[in-house]
Amino acid sequence: MCQHLHGHNYVAFITAEARNLDTLGRVIDFGVLKQVVGAWVDAAWDHGMILWKDDTEAIAAVESLPNQPKLFLLPENPTAENMAAFLKQKAQFLLSGRVEVTKVVLWETENCYAEV
């Protein structure tokens, strides 16, 4: 675990599969992925602070700020691996009945990523 609060910028790649292609020959319209999953990412994670739900000291510190950032509490320590796993589950829930989300790759830097 890192000693000091700090932030990262991420890029996520989501892989979706379907048994059949739609009438236009696609698994899913990329616009739907962006609209559904992208909207969730924007609302929950973008321009915010992601903390482990049990990190009471960090949560209290952020909540004490006068202009506190958006706060998302992850059930696990917010490593790239845990965030990728959470995003995979969330994307599958959001896209259920449309596609199967088979992989999420979450890039933390241009040469460091987690894949689940």
N, CA, C and O atoms as CSV, one atom per row, in Angstrom:
chain,resi,resn,atom,element,x,y,z
A,1,MET,N,N,0.845,-1.169,0.000
A,1,MET,CA,C,0.000,0.000,0.000
A,1,MET,C,C,0.895,1.239,0.000
A,1,MET,O,O,1.925,1.260,0.674
A,2,CYS,N,N,0.513,2.249,-0.739
A,2,CYS,CA,C,1.276,3.492,-0.790
A,2,CYS,C,C,1.076,4.262,0.501
A,2,CYS,O,O,-0.009,4.260,1.083
A,3,GLN,N,N,2.138,4.920,0.938
A,3,GLN,CA,C,2.091,5.638,2.207
A,3,GLN,C,C,1.307,6.940,2.123
A,3,GLN,O,O,0.655,7.330,3.092
A,4,HIS,N,N,1.360,7.621,0.976
A,4,HIS,CA,C,0.726,8.920,0.840
A,4,HIS,C,C,-0.394,8.869,-0.191
A,4,HIS,O,O,-0.309,8.142,-1.180
A,5,LEU,N,N,-1.440,9.647,0.050
A,5,LEU,CA,C,-2.512,9.743,-0.933
A,5,LEU,C,C,-1.953,10.319,-2.227
A,5,LEU,O,O,-1.191,11.285,-2.215
A,6,HIS,N,N,-2.336,9.721,-3.323
A,6,HIS,CA,C,-1.888,10.196,-4.632
A,6,HIS,C,C,-2.892,9.740,-5.676
A,6,HIS,O,O,-3.777,8.936,-5.384
A,7,GLY,N,N,-2.760,10.241,-6.867
A,7,GLY,CA,C,-3.723,9.916,-7.902
A,7,GLY,C,C,-3.082,9.335,-9.144
A,7,GLY,O,O,-1.865,9.386,-9.321
A,8,HIS,N,N,-3.916,8.786,-9.990
A,8,HIS,CA,C,-3.486,8.221,-11.266
A,8,HIS,C,C,-4.523,8.586,-12.321
A,8,HIS,O,O,-5.671,8.898,-12.004
A,9,ASN,N,N,-4.106,8.543,-13.554
A,9,ASN,CA,C,-5.016,8.619,-14.695
A,9,ASN,C,C,-5.044,7.238,-15.323
A,9,ASN,O,O,-4.005,6.590,-15.450
A,10,TYR,N,N,-6.211,6.790,-15.711
A,10,TYR,CA,C,-6.349,5.447,-16.256
A,10,TYR,C,C,-6.977,5.487,-17.637
A,10,TYR,O,O,-7.693,6.419,-18.002
A,11,VAL,N,N,-6.679,4.439,-18.389
A,11,VAL,CA,C,-7.348,4.173,-19.653
A,11,VAL,C,C,-7.847,2.736,-19.559
A,11,VAL,O,O,-7.085,1.833,-19.213
A,12,ALA,N,N,-9.113,2.525,-19.865
A,12,ALA,CA,C,-9.697,1.189,-19.773
A,12,ALA,C,C,-10.067,0.666,-21.152
A,12,ALA,O,O,-10.615,1.393,-21.981
A,13,PHE,N,N,-9.761,-0.603,-21.384
A,13,PHE,CA,C,-10.182,-1.312,-22.581
A,13,PHE,C,C,-11.111,-2.432,-22.137
A,13,PHE,O,O,-10.757,-3.235,-21.273
A,14,ILE,N,N,-12.288,-2.485,-22.723
A,14,ILE,CA,C,-13.279,-3.501,-22.366
A,14,ILE,C,C,-13.490,-4.402,-23.570
A,14,ILE,O,O,-13.733,-3.929,-24.681
A,15,THR,N,N,-13.396,-5.703,-23.340
A,15,THR,CA,C,-13.644,-6.678,-24.396
A,15,THR,C,C,-15.004,-7.313,-24.146
A,15,THR,O,O,-15.283,-7.826,-23.062
A,16,ALA,N,N,-15.845,-7.264,-25.178
A,16,ALA,CA,C,-17.194,-7.843,-25.083
A,16,ALA,C,C,-17.363,-8.882,-26.183
A,16,ALA,O,O,-16.840,-8.730,-27.287
A,17,GLU,N,N,-18.094,-9.930,-25.866
A,17,GLU,CA,C,-18.389,-10.984,-26.825
A,17,GLU,C,C,-19.896,-11.224,-26.856
A,17,GLU,O,O,-20.611,-10.957,-25.891
A,18,ALA,N,N,-20.351,-11.736,-27.995
A,18,ALA,CA,C,-21.764,-12.096,-28.146
A,18,ALA,C,C,-21.843,-13.386,-28.953
A,18,ALA,O,O,-20.967,-13.671,-29.770
A,19,ARG,N,N,-22.881,-14.151,-28.724
A,19,ARG,CA,C,-23.066,-15.396,-29.490
A,19,ARG,C,C,-23.332,-15.105,-30.952
A,19,ARG,O,O,-22.906,-15.848,-31.836
A,20,ASN,N,N,-24.042,-14.012,-31.196
A,20,ASN,CA,C,-24.385,-13.632,-32.566
A,20,ASN,C,C,-24.127,-12.154,-32.763
A,20,ASN,O,O,-24.219,-11.359,-31.828
A,21,LEU,N,N,-23.803,-11.800,-33.989
A,21,LEU,CA,C,-23.651,-10.394,-34.327
A,21,LEU,C,C,-25.029,-9.786,-34.544
A,21,LEU,O,O,-25.985,-10.494,-34.860
A,22,ASP,N,N,-25.128,-8.463,-34.371
A,22,ASP,CA,C,-26.407,-7.801,-34.613
A,22,ASP,C,C,-26.650,-7.702,-36.120
A,22,ASP,O,O,-25.842,-8.185,-36.913
A,23,THR,N,N,-27.743,-7.087,-36.507
A,23,THR,CA,C,-28.113,-7.034,-37.922
A,23,THR,C,C,-27.116,-6.259,-38.774
A,23,THR,O,O,-27.098,-6.401,-39.996
A,24,LEU,N,N,-26.286,-5.438,-38.129
A,24,LEU,CA,C,-25.260,-4.696,-38.864
A,24,LEU,C,C,-23.902,-5.394,-38.838
A,24,LEU,O,O,-22.936,-4.906,-39.424
A,25,GLY,N,N,-23.833,-6.543,-38.153
A,25,GLY,CA,C,-22.586,-7.296,-38.096
A,25,GLY,C,C,-21.661,-6.903,-36.959
A,25,GLY,O,O,-20.444,-7.047,-37.078
A,26,ARG,N,N,-22.215,-6.406,-35.853
A,26,ARG,CA,C,-21.416,-5.973,-34.715
A,26,ARG,C,C,-21.747,-6.801,-33.477
A,26,ARG,O,O,-22.839,-7.357,-33.355
A,27,VAL,N,N,-20.791,-6.868,-32.572
A,27,VAL,CA,C,-21.058,-7.440,-31.249
A,27,VAL,C,C,-21.937,-6.463,-30.482
A,27,VAL,O,O,-22.969,-6.846,-29.929
A,28,ILE,N,N,-21.525,-5.206,-30.452
A,28,ILE,CA,C,-22.284,-4.126,-29.826
A,28,ILE,C,C,-21.779,-2.820,-30.427
A,28,ILE,O,O,-20.601,-2.702,-30.763
A,29,ASP,N,N,-22.641,-1.869,-30.557
A,29,ASP,CA,C,-22.256,-0.546,-31.046
A,29,ASP,C,C,-21.326,0.092,-30.011
A,29,ASP,O,O,-21.663,0.159,-28.829
A,30,PHE,N,N,-20.156,0.561,-30.456
A,30,PHE,CA,C,-19.221,1.197,-29.528
A,30,PHE,C,C,-19.859,2.383,-28.815
A,30,PHE,O,O,-19.507,2.682,-27.674
A,31,GLY,N,N,-20.790,3.056,-29.475
A,31,GLY,CA,C,-21.493,4.171,-28.848
A,31,GLY,C,C,-22.300,3.728,-27.642
A,31,GLY,O,O,-22.426,4.470,-26.669
A,32,VAL,N,N,-22.849,2.518,-27.701
A,32,VAL,CA,C,-23.596,1.976,-26.555
A,32,VAL,C,C,-22.643,1.712,-25.404
A,32,VAL,O,O,-22.962,2.019,-24.255
A,33,LEU,N,N,-21.471,1.144,-25.696
A,33,LEU,CA,C,-20.481,0.921,-24.637
A,33,LEU,C,C,-20.111,2.241,-23.964
A,33,LEU,O,O,-20.064,2.340,-22.738
A,34,LYS,N,N,-19.852,3.243,-24.788
A,34,LYS,CA,C,-19.472,4.544,-24.238
A,34,LYS,C,C,-20.624,5.159,-23.457
A,34,LYS,O,O,-20.424,5.725,-22.382
A,35,GLN,N,N,-21.824,5.047,-24.000
A,35,GLN,CA,C,-22.990,5.635,-23.340
A,35,GLN,C,C,-23.274,4.950,-22.011
A,35,GLN,O,O,-23.546,5.625,-21.018
A,36,VAL,N,N,-23.216,3.639,-21.974
A,36,VAL,CA,C,-23.596,2.904,-20.766
A,36,VAL,C,C,-22.448,2.821,-19.769
A,36,VAL,O,O,-22.570,3.287,-18.636
A,37,VAL,N,N,-21.338,2.232,-20.188
A,37,VAL,CA,C,-20.212,2.056,-19.262
A,37,VAL,C,C,-19.470,3.372,-19.070
A,37,VAL,O,O,-19.093,3.712,-17.948
A,38,GLY,N,N,-19.258,4.106,-20.140
A,38,GLY,CA,C,-18.573,5.389,-20.026
A,38,GLY,C,C,-19.304,6.355,-19.126
A,38,GLY,O,O,-18.679,7.090,-18.362
A,39,ALA,N,N,-20.619,6.364,-19.207
A,39,ALA,CA,C,-21.403,7.251,-18.344
A,39,ALA,C,C,-21.220,6.877,-16.876
A,39,ALA,O,O,-21.129,7.752,-16.015
A,40,TRP,N,N,-21.167,5.567,-16.591
A,40,TRP,CA,C,-20.940,5.138,-15.207
A,40,TRP,C,C,-19.561,5.578,-14.734
A,40,TRP,O,O,-19.422,6.107,-13.631
A,41,VAL,N,N,-18.533,5.362,-15.565
A,41,VAL,CA,C,-17.171,5.765,-15.196
A,41,VAL,C,C,-17.122,7.264,-14.943
A,41,VAL,O,O,-16.539,7.711,-13.955
A,42,ASP,N,N,-17.730,8.038,-15.828
A,42,ASP,CA,C,-17.745,9.499,-15.646
A,42,ASP,C,C,-18.418,9.884,-14.331
A,42,ASP,O,O,-17.915,10.737,-13.599
A,43,ALA,N,N,-19.541,9.264,-14.037
A,43,ALA,CA,C,-20.299,9.623,-12.830
A,43,ALA,C,C,-19.621,9.147,-11.546
A,43,ALA,O,O,-19.643,9.848,-10.535
A,44,ALA,N,N,-19.021,7.959,-11.585
A,44,ALA,CA,C,-18.500,7.362,-10.354
A,44,ALA,C,C,-17.013,7.634,-10.110
A,44,ALA,O,O,-16.606,7.894,-8.977
A,45,TRP,N,N,-16.209,7.575,-11.165
A,45,TRP,CA,C,-14.756,7.624,-10.975
A,45,TRP,C,C,-14.075,8.865,-11.529
A,45,TRP,O,O,-13.108,9.343,-10.936
A,46,ASP,N,N,-14.546,9.395,-12.639
A,46,ASP,CA,C,-13.819,10.466,-13.326
A,46,ASP,C,C,-13.719,11.721,-12.462
A,46,ASP,O,O,-14.705,12.146,-11.859
A,47,HIS,N,N,-12.537,12.304,-12.404
A,47,HIS,CA,C,-12.276,13.513,-11.626
A,47,HIS,C,C,-12.690,13.347,-10.164
A,47,HIS,O,O,-13.256,14.257,-9.558
A,48,GLY,N,N,-12.402,12.187,-9.621
A,48,GLY,CA,C,-12.731,11.928,-8.228
A,48,GLY,C,C,-11.618,11.184,-7.529
A,48,GLY,O,O,-10.553,10.956,-8.102
A,49,MET,N,N,-11.863,10.814,-6.310
A,49,MET,CA,C,-10.909,10.054,-5.520
A,49,MET,C,C,-11.514,8.693,-5.237
A,49,MET,O,O,-12.649,8.588,-4.773
A,50,ILE,N,N,-10.749,7.659,-5.520
A,50,ILE,CA,C,-11.179,6.277,-5.285
A,50,ILE,C,C,-10.385,5.758,-4.098
A,50,ILE,O,O,-9.156,5.694,-4.136
A,51,LEU,N,N,-11.099,5.391,-3.046
A,51,LEU,CA,C,-10.461,4.889,-1.836
A,51,LEU,C,C,-11.051,3.543,-1.439
A,51,LEU,O,O,-12.173,3.203,-1.815
A,52,TRP,N,N,-10.277,2.787,-0.676
A,52,TRP,CA,C,-10.755,1.533,-0.109
A,52,TRP,C,C,-11.768,1.869,0.973
A,52,TRP,O,O,-11.524,2.750,1.798
A,53,LYS,N,N,-12.892,1.184,0.981
A,53,LYS,CA,C,-13.986,1.483,1.909
A,53,LYS,C,C,-13.575,1.366,3.375
A,53,LYS,O,O,-14.220,1.963,4.237
A,54,ASP,N,N,-12.524,0.615,3.676
A,54,ASP,CA,C,-12.074,0.440,5.053
A,54,ASP,C,C,-10.943,1.383,5.452
A,54,ASP,O,O,-10.443,1.304,6.574
A,55,ASP,N,N,-10.541,2.263,4.561
A,55,ASP,CA,C,-9.468,3.216,4.864
A,55,ASP,C,C,-10.072,4.450,5.527
A,55,ASP,O,O,-10.202,5.506,4.907
A,56,THR,N,N,-10.432,4.298,6.782
A,56,THR,CA,C,-11.171,5.346,7.493
A,56,THR,C,C,-10.382,6.648,7.617
A,56,THR,O,O,-10.971,7.728,7.570
A,57,GLU,N,N,-9.062,6.563,7.775
A,57,GLU,CA,C,-8.261,7.776,7.907
A,57,GLU,C,C,-8.267,8.583,6.614
A,57,GLU,O,O,-8.423,9.803,6.645
A,58,ALA,N,N,-8.097,7.906,5.473
A,58,ALA,CA,C,-8.094,8.617,4.182
A,58,ALA,C,C,-9.477,9.191,3.887
A,58,ALA,O,O,-9.595,10.316,3.401
A,59,ILE,N,N,-10.517,8.423,4.181
A,59,ILE,CA,C,-11.887,8.909,3.952
A,59,ILE,C,C,-12.150,10.149,4.791
A,59,ILE,O,O,-12.693,11.136,4.294
A,60,ALA,N,N,-11.768,10.101,6.060
A,60,ALA,CA,C,-11.970,11.257,6.938
A,60,ALA,C,C,-11.177,12.461,6.442
A,60,ALA,O,O,-11.668,13.588,6.486
A,61,ALA,N,N,-9.958,12.229,5.973
A,61,ALA,CA,C,-9.130,13.334,5.467
A,61,ALA,C,C,-9.782,13.984,4.259
A,61,ALA,O,O,-9.852,15.211,4.179
A,62,VAL,N,N,-10.260,13.178,3.318
A,62,VAL,CA,C,-10.900,13.725,2.120
A,62,VAL,C,C,-12.189,14.440,2.485
A,62,VAL,O,O,-12.463,15.527,1.976
A,63,GLU,N,N,-12.987,13.836,3.365
A,63,GLU,CA,C,-14.262,14.442,3.750
A,63,GLU,C,C,-14.084,15.741,4.533
A,63,GLU,O,O,-15.007,16.552,4.608
A,64,SER,N,N,-12.899,15.941,5.117
A,64,SER,CA,C,-12.664,17.175,5.875
A,64,SER,C,C,-12.255,18.346,4.987
A,64,SER,O,O,-12.205,19.482,5.458
A,65,LEU,N,N,-11.966,18.093,3.730
A,65,LEU,CA,C,-11.559,19.169,2.821
A,65,LEU,C,C,-12.740,20.084,2.530
A,65,LEU,O,O,-13.863,19.606,2.369
A,66,PRO,N,N,-12.505,21.390,2.460
A,66,PRO,CA,C,-13.608,22.323,2.209
A,66,PRO,C,C,-14.268,22.113,0.846
A,66,PRO,O,O,-15.490,22.214,0.735
A,67,ASN,N,N,-13.496,21.829,-0.170
A,67,ASN,CA,C,-14.037,21.547,-1.508
A,67,ASN,C,C,-13.685,20.113,-1.869
A,67,ASN,O,O,-12.946,19.857,-2.819
A,68,GLN,N,N,-14.229,19.187,-1.094
A,68,GLN,CA,C,-13.840,17.793,-1.253
A,68,GLN,C,C,-14.157,17.263,-2.650
A,68,GLN,O,O,-15.188,17.598,-3.234
A,69,PRO,N,N,-13.258,16.433,-3.174
A,69,PRO,CA,C,-13.506,15.838,-4.484
A,69,PRO,C,C,-14.591,14.768,-4.387
A,69,PRO,O,O,-14.949,14.317,-3.299
A,70,LYS,N,N,-15.095,14.383,-5.534
A,70,LYS,CA,C,-16.015,13.252,-5.607
A,70,LYS,C,C,-15.295,12.052,-4.997
A,70,LYS,O,O,-14.105,11.852,-5.243
A,71,LEU,N,N,-16.000,11.265,-4.212
A,71,LEU,CA,C,-15.390,10.148,-3.497
A,71,LEU,C,C,-16.113,8.858,-3.850
A,71,LEU,O,O,-17.336,8.768,-3.734
A,72,PHE,N,N,-15.341,7.851,-4.286
A,72,PHE,CA,C,-15.892,6.528,-4.571
A,72,PHE,C,C,-15.184,5.545,-3.659
A,72,PHE,O,O,-13.954,5.501,-3.615
A,73,LEU,N,N,-15.964,4.752,-2.929
A,73,LEU,CA,C,-15.398,3.771,-2.006
A,73,LEU,C,C,-15.429,2.392,-2.647
A,73,LEU,O,O,-16.495,1.825,-2.885
A,74,LEU,N,N,-14.250,1.866,-2.918
A,74,LEU,CA,C,-14.103,0.551,-3.539
A,74,LEU,C,C,-14.091,-0.506,-2.438
A,74,LEU,O,O,-13.533,-0.260,-1.368
A,75,PRO,N,N,-14.690,-1.680,-2.669
A,75,PRO,CA,C,-14.706,-2.714,-1.630
A,75,PRO,C,C,-13.323,-3.293,-1.316
A,75,PRO,O,O,-13.138,-3.926,-0.276
A,76,GLU,N,N,-12.363,-3.081,-2.201
A,76,GLU,CA,C,-10.996,-3.581,-2.031
A,76,GLU,C,C,-10.032,-2.404,-2.122
A,76,GLU,O,O,-10.420,-1.298,-2.500
A,77,ASN,N,N,-8.778,-2.651,-1.775
A,77,ASN,CA,C,-7.738,-1.644,-1.958
A,77,ASN,C,C,-7.702,-1.256,-3.434
A,77,ASN,O,O,-7.672,-2.142,-4.288
A,78,PRO,N,N,-7.703,0.036,-3.765
A,78,PRO,CA,C,-7.816,0.450,-5.169
A,78,PRO,C,C,-6.524,0.286,-5.971
A,78,PRO,O,O,-5.957,1.262,-6.463
A,79,THR,N,N,-6.073,-0.950,-6.092
A,79,THR,CA,C,-4.971,-1.252,-6.999
A,79,THR,C,C,-5.541,-1.309,-8.412
A,79,THR,O,O,-6.755,-1.417,-8.591
A,80,ALA,N,N,-4.685,-1.238,-9.395
A,80,ALA,CA,C,-5.151,-1.354,-10.783
A,80,ALA,C,C,-5.855,-2.688,-10.995
A,80,ALA,O,O,-6.851,-2.760,-11.713
A,81,GLU,N,N,-5.341,-3.738,-10.373
A,81,GLU,CA,C,-5.943,-5.065,-10.516
A,81,GLU,C,C,-7.356,-5.103,-9.937
A,81,GLU,O,O,-8.282,-5.605,-10.575
A,82,ASN,N,N,-7.516,-4.568,-8.723
A,82,ASN,CA,C,-8.838,-4.564,-8.088
A,82,ASN,C,C,-9.810,-3.648,-8.827
A,82,ASN,O,O,-10.994,-3.961,-8.949
A,83,MET,N,N,-9.309,-2.526,-9.315
A,83,MET,CA,C,-10.181,-1.619,-10.064
A,83,MET,C,C,-10.619,-2.258,-11.385
A,83,MET,O,O,-11.774,-2.120,-11.788
A,84,ALA,N,N,-9.708,-2.949,-12.053
A,84,ALA,CA,C,-10.061,-3.628,-13.303
A,84,ALA,C,C,-11.108,-4.709,-13.045
A,84,ALA,O,O,-12.062,-4.841,-13.812
A,85,ALA,N,N,-10.939,-5.475,-11.981
A,85,ALA,CA,C,-11.910,-6.516,-11.644
A,85,ALA,C,C,-13.271,-5.903,-11.313
A,85,ALA,O,O,-14.304,-6.418,-11.740
A,86,PHE,N,N,-13.275,-4.815,-10.559
A,86,PHE,CA,C,-14.526,-4.142,-10.222
A,86,PHE,C,C,-15.202,-3.608,-11.475
A,86,PHE,O,O,-16.413,-3.752,-11.643
A,87,LEU,N,N,-14.418,-2.989,-12.358
A,87,LEU,CA,C,-14.979,-2.436,-13.592
A,87,LEU,C,C,-15.536,-3.547,-14.484
A,87,LEU,O,O,-16.557,-3.354,-15.144
A,88,LYS,N,N,-14.883,-4.693,-14.509
A,88,LYS,CA,C,-15.391,-5.817,-15.302
A,88,LYS,C,C,-16.761,-6.258,-14.780
A,88,LYS,O,O,-17.689,-6.465,-15.561
A,89,GLN,N,N,-16.882,-6.398,-13.477
A,89,GLN,CA,C,-18.168,-6.784,-12.887
A,89,GLN,C,C,-19.235,-5.722,-13.137
A,89,GLN,O,O,-20.372,-6.053,-13.473
A,90,LYS,N,N,-18.879,-4.455,-12.975
A,90,LYS,CA,C,-19.832,-3.365,-13.172
A,90,LYS,C,C,-20.269,-3.295,-14.631
A,90,LYS,O,O,-21.456,-3.135,-14.918
A,91,ALA,N,N,-19.316,-3.413,-15.554
A,91,ALA,CA,C,-19.652,-3.371,-16.980
A,91,ALA,C,C,-20.559,-4.539,-17.343
A,91,ALA,O,O,-21.507,-4.373,-18.111
A,92,GLN,N,N,-20.275,-5.722,-16.796
A,92,GLN,CA,C,-21.131,-6.868,-17.087
A,92,GLN,C,C,-22.544,-6.635,-16.573
A,92,GLN,O,O,-23.516,-6.970,-17.250
A,93,PHE,N,N,-22.661,-6.069,-15.391
A,93,PHE,CA,C,-23.979,-5.758,-14.845
A,93,PHE,C,C,-24.707,-4.747,-15.734
A,93,PHE,O,O,-25.880,-4.923,-16.064
A,94,LEU,N,N,-23.997,-3.693,-16.113
A,94,LEU,CA,C,-24.621,-2.634,-16.921
A,94,LEU,C,C,-25.011,-3.110,-18.313
A,94,LEU,O,O,-25.970,-2.606,-18.897
A,95,LEU,N,N,-24.273,-4.078,-18.846
A,95,LEU,CA,C,-24.519,-4.572,-20.208
A,95,LEU,C,C,-25.201,-5.931,-20.227
A,95,LEU,O,O,-25.290,-6.564,-21.279
A,96,SER,N,N,-25.684,-6.386,-19.075
A,96,SER,CA,C,-26.284,-7.717,-19.010
A,96,SER,C,C,-27.434,-7.845,-20.000
A,96,SER,O,O,-28.233,-6.926,-20.179
A,97,GLY,N,N,-27.495,-9.001,-20.631
A,97,GLY,CA,C,-28.516,-9.248,-21.635
A,97,GLY,C,C,-28.114,-8.780,-23.022
A,97,GLY,O,O,-28.768,-9.128,-24.005
A,98,ARG,N,N,-27.049,-8.000,-23.116
A,98,ARG,CA,C,-26.593,-7.510,-24.426
A,98,ARG,C,C,-25.348,-8.248,-24.892
A,98,ARG,O,O,-25.293,-8.735,-26.021
A,99,VAL,N,N,-24.343,-8.329,-24.013
A,99,VAL,CA,C,-23.067,-8.953,-24.342
A,99,VAL,C,C,-22.490,-9.595,-23.092
A,99,VAL,O,O,-22.992,-9.393,-21.987
A,100,GLU,N,N,-21.431,-10.371,-23.281
A,100,GLU,CA,C,-20.652,-10.871,-22.157
A,100,GLU,C,C,-19.346,-10.086,-22.124
A,100,GLU,O,O,-18.621,-10.043,-23.118
A,101,VAL,N,N,-19.047,-9.472,-20.999
A,101,VAL,CA,C,-17.782,-8.761,-20.833
A,101,VAL,C,C,-16.749,-9.801,-20.432
A,101,VAL,O,O,-16.829,-10.385,-19.351
A,102,THR,N,N,-15.782,-10.029,-21.308
A,102,THR,CA,C,-14.816,-11.105,-21.094
A,102,THR,C,C,-13.466,-10.627,-20.577
A,102,THR,O,O,-12.695,-11.418,-20.033
A,103,LYS,N,N,-13.174,-9.346,-20.740
A,103,LYS,CA,C,-11.875,-8.855,-20.285
A,103,LYS,C,C,-11.924,-7.347,-20.094
A,103,LYS,O,O,-12.589,-6.624,-20.836
A,104,VAL,N,N,-11.198,-6.895,-19.075
A,104,VAL,CA,C,-10.947,-5.465,-18.887
A,104,VAL,C,C,-9.443,-5.299,-18.686
A,104,VAL,O,O,-8.832,-5.984,-17.866
A,105,VAL,N,N,-8.868,-4.391,-19.441
A,105,VAL,CA,C,-7.471,-4.011,-19.269
A,105,VAL,C,C,-7.481,-2.559,-18.798
A,105,VAL,O,O,-8.046,-1.684,-19.455
A,106,LEU,N,N,-6.860,-2.322,-17.674
A,106,LEU,CA,C,-6.824,-0.978,-17.100
A,106,LEU,C,C,-5.371,-0.506,-17.094
A,106,LEU,O,O,-4.537,-1.016,-16.347
A,107,TRP,N,N,-5.090,0.483,-17.948
A,107,TRP,CA,C,-3.752,1.045,-18.062
A,107,TRP,C,C,-3.578,2.144,-17.024
A,107,TRP,O,O,-4.360,3.094,-16.979
A,108,GLU,N,N,-2.538,2.011,-16.179
A,108,GLU,CA,C,-2.230,3.031,-15.188
A,108,GLU,C,C,-1.197,4.016,-15.743
A,108,GLU,O,O,-1.264,5.215,-15.469
A,109,THR,N,N,-0.254,3.507,-16.516
A,109,THR,CA,C,0.720,4.333,-17.233
A,109,THR,C,C,0.864,3.726,-18.622
A,109,THR,O,O,0.230,2.715,-18.926
A,110,GLU,N,N,1.684,4.328,-19.458
A,110,GLU,CA,C,1.821,3.813,-20.825
A,110,GLU,C,C,2.489,2.447,-20.881
A,110,GLU,O,O,2.427,1.779,-21.914
A,111,ASN,N,N,3.123,2.016,-19.799
A,111,ASN,CA,C,3.740,0.689,-19.810
A,111,ASN,C,C,3.354,-0.176,-18.607
A,111,ASN,O,O,3.993,-1.199,-18.360
A,112,CYS,N,N,2.333,0.212,-17.864
A,112,CYS,CA,C,1.874,-0.572,-16.707
A,112,CYS,C,C,0.363,-0.727,-16.769
A,112,CYS,O,O,-0.368,0.259,-16.860
A,113,TYR,N,N,-0.097,-1.961,-16.721
A,113,TYR,CA,C,-1.532,-2.214,-16.780
A,113,TYR,C,C,-1.887,-3.469,-16.003
A,113,TYR,O,O,-1.029,-4.295,-15.692
A,114,ALA,N,N,-3.158,-3.592,-15.702
A,114,ALA,CA,C,-3.712,-4.797,-15.086
A,114,ALA,C,C,-4.779,-5.342,-16.027
A,114,ALA,O,O,-5.524,-4.581,-16.644
A,115,GLU,N,N,-4.845,-6.656,-16.130
A,115,GLU,CA,C,-5.817,-7.303,-17.027
A,115,GLU,C,C,-6.548,-8.393,-16.251
A,115,GLU,O,O,-5.935,-9.244,-15.608
A,116,VAL,N,N,-7.871,-8.342,-16.331
A,116,VAL,CA,C,-8.703,-9.387,-15.707
A,116,VAL,C,C,-9.723,-9.879,-16.701
A,116,VAL,O,O,-10.523,-10.758,-16.381
